[in-house]
Amino acid sequence: MAATTPGMVCAHHHLYSALARGMPAPPKSPTDFQEILEQVWWRLDTALDLEMIRWSAMLGALEALEQGTTGIVDHHESPSAIEGSLDAIADACAEVVVRVVAAYGVTDRHGADGARRGLEENRRFLASGGRGLVGIHASFTCSDDTLQAAAGLAEDFGVGVHVHVAEGPGDADAPQRLAGLTRDGWLLAHGVHLRDDHGLRGTVLHNPRSNLNNAVGYADPRRFDNPVALGTDGIGGNVVEEFRLAYVLHRSVDVTATPETAWAWLETGRDLVPEARDDEVTWSYDPMDPWHVAFTPGIRPVEVRVGGEVVLSEGRATRVDADEVRAKAAEQAARLHARL
Ligand SMILES: [Zn+2]
């Protein structure tokens, strides 16, 4: 028996982190979220070059497709290889045939010139017709001028902004920093340390596995009036698994919780990549309803159609050679890890 659903959407991804797995341990063990950023992610993203970005995106897109995810909302940073990075990601996703909404996360971590070049990459990509949003890393790594410039660029192109918001306690003043800038098209990743009445507009992107892994706490996104969608924050592209975790975490604070709530968050993700609703995923399990899926680990797609084309058949990608993608990505991961 098999059931068919629309494509799944990962509403917050970092395709570049596909090469992070197996990276060498940091020189000293991080003791809080800020140190996780400084000692893991900000060392990793600075070491990325365009070839690594290309193969991390190929691997990340492949792994997403293999889990029935046909739409990815990506948030990218590579301070040593900014220009062209969004094209590398978009081209890789197009080869695998996964829809992607790209954004470069602007930040002042590397000075005003770094922020300017990040803004320019967003502008260049959008102006060339790329599908994207304007990215901001997070308000706590940006000056007010940079936040305003990013918001203004997004207005110019009629798109939203994809930004990390109050993921850790160090960004708890995000509502004040972003006050007056946010719009309904903005994507607010995490919101763990947002107060219930934060006043920001946009969709809150809930990433429960990442939040647990970073020990930042439970966002409990039902607290907010905003729409909520589910992301992986770069830990693969399997949002069905993220749904299962979102449900049990919700249940852990409310024994009356049902899986329908987290299932609706999957549906909100499709508002961000609406064409995913026309994609068709045929699963190894029937029925694909929230109560079944929540308690049935291991469900996998058998066939995926994107825009009518079969791009996964009997669990294998049709447009790319999955073994080759994994081999090339492993080569680039080795290069990357050697730089750390
Ligand atoms: Zn993130």
Residues whose N, C-alpha, C, O or C-beta is under 5 A from the ligand:
A	BS01	ZN	D233
